[in-house]
């Protein structure tokens, strides 16, 4: 079994800007226990599948290929800061928002949810909210100043083009997870 998720990569420029932003916060809040996201792991999740066997992975790859063939390349913009849950006193995740004027992300997510449900993967109960996770708070109750700084801080928007959908395997390691590309499918040109 492999831990699998379907995602989109972000551009090198976007990775650099987000990484710089993370470094600013890390430097300012050195005593807060936070799991900061590593630059090489920044991505936009479309659907987390979890434990997946080889036959299921083959089917998911076919589904992703079919979806990619229906969606033309499109542009995204990484824009502003946010938290999950949205209550400042209970926040556990810091993230940066993703804007999709074309609506392609929501369309891809909806197609994935529908097709994956047909082959045994549960549909997500929550509405899809595209975002880049940048940090997980280990002690939310001691992170209030960091949370407030993050949601008040300006993030300079950065845009990029999306040209493929990827399937990643997440391998759990003692030092955290490692993501490895399993397959990719080019979007319609």
Secondary structure, 3 states (H helix, E strand, C coil): CEEEEEEECCCHHHHHHHHHHHHHHHHHCCCCCEEECCHHHCCEEEEEEEEECHHHHHHHHHHHHHHHCCCECEEEEEEEEEEECCCCCCCCEEEEEEECCCCHHHHHHHHHHHHHHHCCCCCCCCCCCCEEEEEEECCHHHCHHHHHHHHHCCCCCEEEEECEEEEEEEEEECCEEEEEEEEEEECEC
